[in-house]
Amino acid sequence: MRLIPQPYNIELTGGTTQLREITKRENASGFGEEEYELIIKSSGITARAGTEKGFFYADVTMKQIVSLYGTVPCMKIYDKPRYQHRGFMIDCARHIFSVDELKKMISAAADVKFNKFHWHLSDDQGFRIELEALPELTEKGSVRDCDSFINCKSDKPYSGYFRKEEIREIVSFCRARYIDVIPEIDMPGHQSAFLHVYPEFTCKGDAVKVKTTQGIFKDIICAGNKEAKEYLKKILDEICELFPYDTVHIGGDEVPKANWKSCEKCSEIMAENGLSDYNDLQCIFINEMAGYLKNKGKNCIVWNDCLKGKGLSPEIAVQHWQKGPERTSAEANKGRKTILSPFTPFYVDYPYGMHTLKAAYKYEPEKLKGLDSNGKESIIGVESPIWTEHINNNDRLEYMCFPRWFAVAECAWTAKSNKSYNEFYEVLVRLCSNYREKGLNIAPEKDWNPSVVTRLAETVKFFIPKK
């Protein structure tokens, strides 16, 4: 018996049942929040769990058994997740997607026991949230002149944002599937949309345009501007109200500091704190924002770029994506909560020729360079992002994510000793066929693991601008 993700233990007991749904629920003391048992007999199907979330996962497993096998074998399943953070990220700043499309993606993710939706809602190319306190940010920051991305081009203006009722609709949809929504407001870099509306919050005060291309841009929020921080806190106030969960992501990646180095206000902060490294100044900035969130009852996540400086609060979780694995491992070894989102192979906005299905499946979190036994315990989970500079339609979004997200789901849930790529692949073919019938645009099997020649061609093609 093989499922995706594979449960912790399956014991076939002989015979089959005509039943298709759980007929009895029993409370099980001592079970973890997501732990459950399924006892399938010809006379009835019993789910045992200690929480409603556990019963939900029992039901998810039962539905997949029926969809994959039709005939239900009698068996006993005991199951629990490997990691507590099993995430997927959708970037709606570069290109926005409808509520219906997001629900479609979330539903498929929930079916394989993902439990964190990391929602990237602001960046250099657009601010996508309705705000009551700063309506001009929503109005002006959500619009750019055109699309000039390598693989997405258009001369037409691009705009769009989520109304508050739409955000609440997504939150409600996720809550019914036991998925926490983690909003991301990136800072102090990747803030061109914000700075387009408030150029006075840059170090130089020059005009800033909402960006139309991918990249890393020099215009960032002035670390010494107190009013800028107050405006950011106004944004966080509404974010905390919209997302009734315990975590907010504040980015911190790709922050070029040339403007800070020539800024009097930033120099004053450096002098006051006895700093010589501008990466340390970023830590002070991030700590202030994280402290504000903590006072509102929220935890904070940042990208691992923030570890370049000294002094990052140990309470802040780090999401590792690229470079500096030893630095991330050193912090994990000290006990810092760490999420692994390796660029290779978990960034699914890149072609299958660069990041294959097999590579996604075979990634092993505990092999991050430099991890000791304590560091392995500090890994709270994994997450796979889909950035959308090169993705502007639903079919492409779905094609890039699936079936690679099914592989990531098994990395997140299944015990290392229970993983088998060949067994996974065999059942994956059937699972994907079922989802295609439901209307999900899953990549065809021939694209999942291209040949070496095809991989090279796909990689070259991806980075050559389309005319």
Secondary structure as GFF3:
##gff-version 3
##sequence-region A 1 467
A	DSSP	beta_strand	9	17	.	.	.	ID=ss1
A	DSSP	beta_strand	24	27	.	.	.	ID=ss2
A	DSSP	beta_strand	36	41	.	.	.	ID=ss3
A	DSSP	beta_strand	44	49	.	.	.	ID=ss4
A	DSSP	alpha_helix	52	69	.	.	.	ID=ss5
A	DSSP	beta_strand	72	79	.	.	.	ID=ss6
A	DSSP	beta_strand	85	91	.	.	.	ID=ss7
A	DSSP	alpha_helix	99	110	.	.	.	ID=ss8
A	DSSP	beta_strand	116	123	.	.	.	ID=ss9
A	DSSP	beta_strand	126	127	.	.	.	ID=ss10
A	DSSP	alpha_helix	135	141	.	.	.	ID=ss11
A	DSSP	beta_strand	143	144	.	.	.	ID=ss12
A	DSSP	beta_strand	147	149	.	.	.	ID=ss13
A	DSSP	beta_strand	152	154	.	.	.	ID=ss14
A	DSSP	beta_strand	158	159	.	.	.	ID=ss15
A	DSSP	alpha_helix	164	175	.	.	.	ID=ss16
A	DSSP	beta_strand	180	185	.	.	.	ID=ss17
A	DSSP	alpha_helix	192	197	.	.	.	ID=ss18
A	DSSP	three_ten_helix	199	201	.	.	.	ID=ss19
A	DSSP	alpha_helix	226	242	.	.	.	ID=ss20
A	DSSP	beta_strand	247	249	.	.	.	ID=ss21
A	DSSP	alpha_helix	258	261	.	.	.	ID=ss22
A	DSSP	alpha_helix	264	272	.	.	.	ID=ss23
A	DSSP	alpha_helix	278	295	.	.	.	ID=ss24
A	DSSP	beta_strand	299	303	.	.	.	ID=ss25
A	DSSP	three_ten_helix	304	308	.	.	.	ID=ss26
A	DSSP	beta_strand	317	320	.	.	.	ID=ss27
A	DSSP	alpha_helix	325	333	.	.	.	ID=ss28
A	DSSP	beta_strand	338	340	.	.	.	ID=ss29
A	DSSP	alpha_helix	343	346	.	.	.	ID=ss30
A	DSSP	alpha_helix	357	362	.	.	.	ID=ss31
A	DSSP	three_ten_helix	365	367	.	.	.	ID=ss32
A	DSSP	alpha_helix	373	378	.	.	.	ID=ss33
A	DSSP	beta_strand	379	386	.	.	.	ID=ss34
A	DSSP	alpha_helix	394	401	.	.	.	ID=ss35
A	DSSP	alpha_helix	404	413	.	.	.	ID=ss36
A	DSSP	three_ten_helix	416	418	.	.	.	ID=ss37
A	DSSP	alpha_helix	421	437	.	.	.	ID=ss38
A	DSSP	three_ten_helix	445	447	.	.	.	ID=ss39
A	DSSP	alpha_helix	452	463	.	.	.	ID=ss40
###
